[in-house]
Amino acid sequence: MNHMEFMDSLADCIAASEAYFREADKTSVMLRKCSQRPLTFEERFALLSQEILERDAFRIYLDAKRFLHRAALLGYEGLSTD
């Protein structure tokens, strides 16, 4: 991996973290609507769907962060992008 590839990976990690935070914020907004009464079926389904999107975004972020963490430990020249 060269410096340009490392910088691209860093940009990907930043984009992944921003995407995760956006999805987490959407979930938080939906959770704010909870009340003493149970959510309707449609609201529960929407919340479940949103939580799946959030979890997927988190996994992508973690993968990108782990890659960069390895680069910090090994130096990016020691990493392969294959």
N, CA, C and O atoms as CSV, one atom per row, in Angstrom:
chain,resi,resn,atom,element,x,y,z
A,1,MET,N,N,0.861,-1.171,0.000
A,1,MET,CA,C,0.000,0.000,0.000
A,1,MET,C,C,0.899,1.222,0.000
A,1,MET,O,O,1.873,1.291,0.749
A,2,ASN,N,N,0.563,2.186,-0.847
A,2,ASN,CA,C,1.331,3.429,-0.875
A,2,ASN,C,C,0.560,4.532,-0.138
A,2,ASN,O,O,-0.538,4.305,0.369
A,3,HIS,N,N,1.150,5.711,-0.091
A,3,HIS,CA,C,0.544,6.824,0.654
A,3,HIS,C,C,-0.825,7.209,0.091
A,3,HIS,O,O,-1.753,7.483,0.852
A,4,MET,N,N,-0.952,7.230,-1.222
A,4,MET,CA,C,-2.236,7.610,-1.831
A,4,MET,C,C,-3.326,6.611,-1.465
A,4,MET,O,O,-4.451,7.002,-1.153
A,5,GLU,N,N,-2.998,5.330,-1.503
A,5,GLU,CA,C,-3.975,4.296,-1.125
A,5,GLU,C,C,-4.350,4.425,0.353
A,5,GLU,O,O,-5.506,4.236,0.730
A,6,PHE,N,N,-3.355,4.749,1.182
A,6,PHE,CA,C,-3.639,4.962,2.597
A,6,PHE,C,C,-4.587,6.144,2.794
A,6,PHE,O,O,-5.533,6.059,3.578
A,7,MET,N,N,-4.337,7.229,2.094
A,7,MET,CA,C,-5.199,8.407,2.213
A,7,MET,C,C,-6.615,8.092,1.729
A,7,MET,O,O,-7.588,8.581,2.303
A,8,ASP,N,N,-6.734,7.281,0.682
A,8,ASP,CA,C,-8.057,6.851,0.214
A,8,ASP,C,C,-8.769,6.026,1.279
A,8,ASP,O,O,-9.970,6.178,1.497
A,9,SER,N,N,-8.008,5.143,1.942
A,9,SER,CA,C,-8.592,4.328,3.021
A,9,SER,C,C,-9.029,5.205,4.187
A,9,SER,O,O,-10.070,4.965,4.798
A,10,LEU,N,N,-8.241,6.207,4.488
A,10,LEU,CA,C,-8.606,7.142,5.556
A,10,LEU,C,C,-9.880,7.896,5.195
A,10,LEU,O,O,-10.758,8.070,6.040
A,11,ALA,N,N,-9.988,8.339,3.957
A,11,ALA,CA,C,-11.202,9.033,3.507
A,11,ALA,C,C,-12.409,8.101,3.562
A,11,ALA,O,O,-13.508,8.518,3.927
A,12,ASP,N,N,-12.197,6.831,3.197
A,12,ASP,CA,C,-13.285,5.851,3.284
A,12,ASP,C,C,-13.743,5.666,4.726
A,12,ASP,O,O,-14.938,5.544,4.994
A,13,CYS,N,N,-12.791,5.645,5.650
A,13,CYS,CA,C,-13.135,5.484,7.065
A,13,CYS,C,C,-13.930,6.691,7.568
A,13,CYS,O,O,-14.900,6.534,8.309
A,14,ILE,N,N,-13.526,7.869,7.171
A,14,ILE,CA,C,-14.241,9.082,7.572
A,14,ILE,C,C,-15.667,9.052,7.016
A,14,ILE,O,O,-16.623,9.362,7.727
A,15,ALA,N,N,-15.801,8.680,5.752
A,15,ALA,CA,C,-17.134,8.595,5.144
A,15,ALA,C,C,-17.981,7.536,5.840
A,15,ALA,O,O,-19.178,7.737,6.048
A,16,ALA,N,N,-17.367,6.405,6.201
A,16,ALA,CA,C,-18.097,5.339,6.886
A,16,ALA,C,C,-18.550,5.789,8.269
A,16,ALA,O,O,-19.663,5.473,8.691
A,17,SER,N,N,-17.698,6.523,8.975
A,17,SER,CA,C,-18.103,6.997,10.302
A,17,SER,C,C,-19.231,8.014,10.196
A,17,SER,O,O,-20.146,8.010,11.019
A,18,GLU,N,N,-19.174,8.876,9.199
A,18,GLU,CA,C,-20.259,9.846,8.997
A,18,GLU,C,C,-21.566,9.139,8.645
A,18,GLU,O,O,-22.630,9.523,9.130
A,19,ALA,N,N,-21.490,8.115,7.811
A,19,ALA,CA,C,-22.694,7.354,7.445
A,19,ALA,C,C,-23.271,6.660,8.675
A,19,ALA,O,O,-24.487,6.638,8.867
A,20,TYR,N,N,-22.401,6.096,9.503
A,20,TYR,CA,C,-22.875,5.443,10.731
A,20,TYR,C,C,-23.558,6.454,11.645
A,20,TYR,O,O,-24.640,6.182,12.165
A,21,PHE,N,N,-22.945,7.609,11.846
A,21,PHE,CA,C,-23.546,8.617,12.722
A,21,PHE,C,C,-24.892,9.092,12.188
A,21,PHE,O,O,-25.811,9.349,12.964
A,22,ARG,N,N,-25.014,9.208,10.869
A,22,ARG,CA,C,-26.312,9.597,10.281
A,22,ARG,C,C,-27.376,8.551,10.601
A,22,ARG,O,O,-28.489,8.893,11.000
A,23,GLU,N,N,-27.034,7.279,10.424
A,23,GLU,CA,C,-27.997,6.213,10.697
A,23,GLU,C,C,-28.329,6.136,12.187
A,23,GLU,O,O,-29.484,5.921,12.556
A,24,ALA,N,N,-27.329,6.310,13.034
A,24,ALA,CA,C,-27.574,6.295,14.480
A,24,ALA,C,C,-28.482,7.457,14.882
A,24,ALA,O,O,-29.339,7.307,15.752
A,25,ASP,N,N,-28.294,8.610,14.250
A,25,ASP,CA,C,-29.145,9.764,14.537
A,25,ASP,C,C,-30.588,9.489,14.116
A,25,ASP,O,O,-31.525,9.835,14.836
A,26,LYS,N,N,-30.765,8.862,12.942
A,26,LYS,CA,C,-32.121,8.516,12.500
A,26,LYS,C,C,-32.795,7.585,13.504
A,26,LYS,O,O,-33.972,7.752,13.823
A,27,THR,N,N,-32.041,6.602,14.000
A,27,THR,CA,C,-32.591,5.675,14.994
A,27,THR,C,C,-32.980,6.420,16.260
A,27,THR,O,O,-34.041,6.169,16.832
A,28,SER,N,N,-32.126,7.332,16.699
A,28,SER,CA,C,-32.418,8.110,17.911
A,28,SER,C,C,-33.686,8.939,17.758
A,28,SER,O,O,-34.486,9.031,18.689
A,29,VAL,N,N,-33.871,9.539,16.594
A,29,VAL,CA,C,-35.086,10.326,16.336
A,29,VAL,C,C,-36.309,9.418,16.443
A,29,VAL,O,O,-37.324,9.803,17.024
A,30,MET,N,N,-36.213,8.229,15.890
A,30,MET,CA,C,-37.339,7.297,15.943
A,30,MET,C,C,-37.613,6.852,17.381
A,30,MET,O,O,-38.769,6.713,17.781
A,31,LEU,N,N,-36.559,6.631,18.148
A,31,LEU,CA,C,-36.735,6.202,19.542
A,31,LEU,C,C,-37.331,7.311,20.411
A,31,LEU,O,O,-38.014,7.037,21.397
A,32,ARG,N,N,-37.069,8.553,20.039
A,32,ARG,CA,C,-37.632,9.690,20.773
A,32,ARG,C,C,-39.156,9.699,20.719
A,32,ARG,O,O,-39.806,10.280,21.588
A,33,LYS,N,N,-39.720,9.062,19.709
A,33,LYS,CA,C,-41.171,9.056,19.535
A,33,LYS,C,C,-41.869,8.030,20.427
A,33,LYS,O,O,-43.097,7.943,20.426
A,34,CYS,N,N,-41.099,7.255,21.184
A,34,CYS,CA,C,-41.704,6.250,22.062
A,34,CYS,C,C,-42.541,6.940,23.141
A,34,CYS,O,O,-42.219,8.042,23.586
A,35,SER,N,N,-43.597,6.284,23.541
A,35,SER,CA,C,-44.477,6.821,24.575
A,35,SER,C,C,-44.888,5.683,25.509
A,35,SER,O,O,-44.319,4.593,25.460
A,36,GLN,N,N,-45.859,5.943,26.338
A,36,GLN,CA,C,-46.339,4.922,27.270
A,36,GLN,C,C,-47.008,3.770,26.537
A,36,GLN,O,O,-47.074,2.657,27.058
A,37,ARG,N,N,-47.487,4.019,25.372
A,37,ARG,CA,C,-48.176,2.992,24.575
A,37,ARG,C,C,-47.186,2.348,23.604
A,37,ARG,O,O,-46.244,2.994,23.145
A,38,PRO,N,N,-47.405,1.094,23.302
A,38,PRO,CA,C,-46.529,0.436,22.326
A,38,PRO,C,C,-46.620,1.100,20.958
A,38,PRO,O,O,-47.640,1.686,20.596
A,39,LEU,N,N,-45.533,0.994,20.215
A,39,LEU,CA,C,-45.541,1.504,18.853
A,39,LEU,C,C,-46.487,0.655,17.998
A,39,LEU,O,O,-46.735,-0.514,18.294
A,40,THR,N,N,-46.998,1.259,16.950
A,40,THR,CA,C,-47.836,0.494,16.019
A,40,THR,C,C,-46.950,-0.506,15.276
A,40,THR,O,O,-45.723,-0.428,15.327
A,41,PHE,N,N,-47.591,-1.439,14.590
A,41,PHE,CA,C,-46.836,-2.412,13.815
A,41,PHE,C,C,-45.947,-1.713,12.794
A,41,PHE,O,O,-44.783,-2.082,12.638
A,42,GLU,N,N,-46.468,-0.725,12.105
A,42,GLU,CA,C,-45.704,-0.002,11.091
A,42,GLU,C,C,-44.516,0.724,11.711
A,42,GLU,O,O,-43.424,0.737,11.142
A,43,GLU,N,N,-44.729,1.326,12.875
A,43,GLU,CA,C,-43.631,2.026,13.551
A,43,GLU,C,C,-42.564,1.039,14.033
A,43,GLU,O,O,-41.370,1.320,13.926
A,44,ARG,N,N,-42.982,-0.106,14.559
A,44,ARG,CA,C,-42.025,-1.124,14.998
A,44,ARG,C,C,-41.229,-1.664,13.822
A,44,ARG,O,O,-40.016,-1.855,13.914
A,45,PHE,N,N,-41.924,-1.909,12.708
A,45,PHE,CA,C,-41.247,-2.409,11.518
A,45,PHE,C,C,-40.241,-1.378,11.001
A,45,PHE,O,O,-39.123,-1.733,10.628
A,46,ALA,N,N,-40.634,-0.111,10.979
A,46,ALA,CA,C,-39.735,0.953,10.530
A,46,ALA,C,C,-38.520,1.054,11.448
A,46,ALA,O,O,-37.395,1.226,10.978
A,47,LEU,N,N,-38.749,0.945,12.762
A,47,LEU,CA,C,-37.647,1.006,13.717
A,47,LEU,C,C,-36.701,-0.173,13.527
A,47,LEU,O,O,-35.483,0.008,13.531
A,48,LEU,N,N,-37.233,-1.354,13.365
A,48,LEU,CA,C,-36.408,-2.534,13.143
A,48,LEU,C,C,-35.597,-2.388,11.852
A,48,LEU,O,O,-34.408,-2.705,11.824
A,49,SER,N,N,-36.228,-1.918,10.811
A,49,SER,CA,C,-35.524,-1.711,9.538
A,49,SER,C,C,-34.396,-0.690,9.699
A,49,SER,O,O,-33.300,-0.878,9.171
A,50,GLN,N,N,-34.669,0.375,10.423
A,50,GLN,CA,C,-33.654,1.399,10.651
A,50,GLN,C,C,-32.509,0.849,11.485
A,50,GLN,O,O,-31.349,1.166,11.221
A,51,GLU,N,N,-32.807,0.039,12.477
A,51,GLU,CA,C,-31.745,-0.535,13.305
A,51,GLU,C,C,-30.851,-1.460,12.480
A,51,GLU,O,O,-29.653,-1.552,12.746
A,52,ILE,N,N,-31.408,-2.136,11.498
A,52,ILE,CA,C,-30.601,-2.978,10.602
A,52,ILE,C,C,-29.663,-2.096,9.777
A,52,ILE,O,O,-28.482,-2.409,9.625
A,53,LEU,N,N,-30.195,-0.993,9.245
A,53,LEU,CA,C,-29.358,-0.059,8.484
A,53,LEU,C,C,-28.238,0.500,9.355
A,53,LEU,O,O,-27.096,0.619,8.910
A,54,GLU,N,N,-28.572,0.842,10.594
A,54,GLU,CA,C,-27.565,1.381,11.511
A,54,GLU,C,C,-26.488,0.341,11.796
A,54,GLU,O,O,-25.298,0.654,11.762
A,55,ARG,N,N,-26.894,-0.881,12.073
A,55,ARG,CA,C,-25.941,-1.947,12.379
A,55,ARG,C,C,-25.027,-2.223,11.186
A,55,ARG,O,O,-23.826,-2.426,11.364
A,56,ASP,N,N,-25.580,-2.232,9.978
A,56,ASP,CA,C,-24.763,-2.441,8.776
A,56,ASP,C,C,-23.752,-1.306,8.592
A,56,ASP,O,O,-22.595,-1.549,8.249
A,57,ALA,N,N,-24.190,-0.080,8.820
A,57,ALA,CA,C,-23.287,1.069,8.713
A,57,ALA,C,C,-22.181,0.987,9.761
A,57,ALA,O,O,-21.037,1.351,9.490
A,58,PHE,N,N,-22.521,0.513,10.948
A,58,PHE,CA,C,-21.525,0.362,12.010
A,58,PHE,C,C,-20.482,-0.686,11.630
A,58,PHE,O,O,-19.291,-0.489,11.868
A,59,ARG,N,N,-20.917,-1.783,11.048
A,59,ARG,CA,C,-19.974,-2.834,10.624
A,59,ARG,C,C,-19.006,-2.318,9.563
A,59,ARG,O,O,-17.814,-2.625,9.605
A,60,ILE,N,N,-19.507,-1.548,8.628
A,60,ILE,CA,C,-18.646,-0.984,7.588
A,60,ILE,C,C,-17.622,-0.049,8.213
A,60,ILE,O,O,-16.445,-0.077,7.855
A,61,TYR,N,N,-18.073,0.778,9.148
A,61,TYR,CA,C,-17.166,1.684,9.858
A,61,TYR,C,C,-16.110,0.898,10.615
A,61,TYR,O,O,-14.926,1.230,10.546
A,62,LEU,N,N,-16.521,-0.150,11.343
A,62,LEU,CA,C,-15.553,-0.939,12.109
A,62,LEU,C,C,-14.512,-1.594,11.214
A,62,LEU,O,O,-13.331,-1.624,11.560
A,63,ASP,N,N,-14.932,-2.114,10.079
A,63,ASP,CA,C,-13.974,-2.720,9.149
A,63,ASP,C,C,-12.949,-1.691,8.673
A,63,ASP,O,O,-11.752,-1.974,8.625
A,64,ALA,N,N,-13.420,-0.509,8.327
A,64,ALA,CA,C,-12.512,0.544,7.867
A,64,ALA,C,C,-11.566,0.964,8.987
A,64,ALA,O,O,-10.378,1.179,8.747
A,65,LYS,N,N,-12.079,1.082,10.195
A,65,LYS,CA,C,-11.251,1.489,11.328
A,65,LYS,C,C,-10.223,0.418,11.666
A,65,LYS,O,O,-9.075,0.740,11.973
A,66,ARG,N,N,-10.618,-0.847,11.615
A,66,ARG,CA,C,-9.675,-1.947,11.895
A,66,ARG,C,C,-8.522,-1.937,10.891
A,66,ARG,O,O,-7.365,-2.146,11.259
A,67,PHE,N,N,-8.847,-1.693,9.627
A,67,PHE,CA,C,-7.806,-1.627,8.612
A,67,PHE,C,C,-6.813,-0.521,8.938
A,67,PHE,O,O,-5.603,-0.730,8.857
A,68,LEU,N,N,-7.315,0.650,9.305
A,68,LEU,CA,C,-6.434,1.768,9.641
A,68,LEU,C,C,-5.652,1.487,10.921
A,68,LEU,O,O,-4.504,1.910,11.056
A,69,HIS,N,N,-6.264,0.784,11.847
A,69,HIS,CA,C,-5.562,0.425,13.083
A,69,HIS,C,C,-4.371,-0.491,12.752
A,69,HIS,O,O,-3.283,-0.331,13.305
A,70,ARG,N,N,-4.591,-1.444,11.850
A,70,ARG,CA,C,-3.484,-2.306,11.419
A,70,ARG,C,C,-2.390,-1.483,10.763
A,70,ARG,O,O,-1.204,-1.749,10.962
A,71,ALA,N,N,-2.780,-0.488,9.984
A,71,ALA,CA,C,-1.790,0.389,9.345
A,71,ALA,C,C,-0.984,1.132,10.397
A,71,ALA,O,O,0.218,1.334,10.227
A,72,ALA,N,N,-1.627,1.538,11.474
A,72,ALA,CA,C,-0.922,2.234,12.552
A,72,ALA,C,C,0.080,1.301,13.233
A,72,ALA,O,O,1.168,1.725,13.623
A,73,LEU,N,N,-0.295,0.039,13.372
A,73,LEU,CA,C,0.589,-0.920,14.038
A,73,LEU,C,C,1.734,-1.392,13.141
A,73,LEU,O,O,2.855,-1.586,13.613
A,74,LEU,N,N,1.454,-1.578,11.852
A,74,LEU,CA,C,2.430,-2.177,10.942
A,74,LEU,C,C,3.091,-1.179,10.000
A,74,LEU,O,O,4.115,-1.483,9.388
A,75,GLY,N,N,2.513,0.004,9.882
A,75,GLY,CA,C,2.929,0.940,8.855
A,75,GLY,C,C,2.171,0.599,7.578
A,75,GLY,O,O,2.026,-0.578,7.249
A,76,TYR,N,N,1.694,1.585,6.862
A,76,TYR,CA,C,0.844,1.277,5.706
A,76,TYR,C,C,1.610,0.601,4.580
A,76,TYR,O,O,1.001,-0.059,3.739
A,77,GLU,N,N,2.920,0.748,4.544
A,77,GLU,CA,C,3.686,0.067,3.512
A,77,GLU,C,C,3.662,-1.449,3.702
A,77,GLU,O,O,3.872,-2.197,2.747
A,78,GLY,N,N,3.406,-1.907,4.934
A,78,GLY,CA,C,3.369,-3.332,5.218
A,78,GLY,C,C,2.025,-3.968,4.951
A,78,GLY,O,O,1.868,-5.172,5.151
A,79,LEU,N,N,1.046,-3.190,4.504
A,79,LEU,CA,C,-0.290,-3.711,4.255
A,79,LEU,C,C,-0.510,-3.958,2.773
A,79,LEU,O,O,0.025,-3.263,1.910
A,80,SER,N,N,-1.310,-4.964,2.517
A,80,SER,CA,C,-1.711,-5.259,1.147
A,80,SER,C,C,-3.154,-4.840,0.973
A,80,SER,O,O,-3.950,-4.992,1.899
A,81,THR,N,N,-3.510,-4.325,-0.169
A,81,THR,CA,C,-4.902,-3.934,-0.437
A,81,THR,C,C,-5.651,-5.015,-1.185
A,81,THR,O,O,-6.788,-4.802,-1.605
A,82,ASP,N,N,-5.030,-6.176,-1.359
A,82,ASP,CA,C,-5.687,-7.290,-2.078
A,82,ASP,C,C,-6.820,-7.860,-1.295
A,82,ASP,O,O,-7.476,-8.797,-1.751
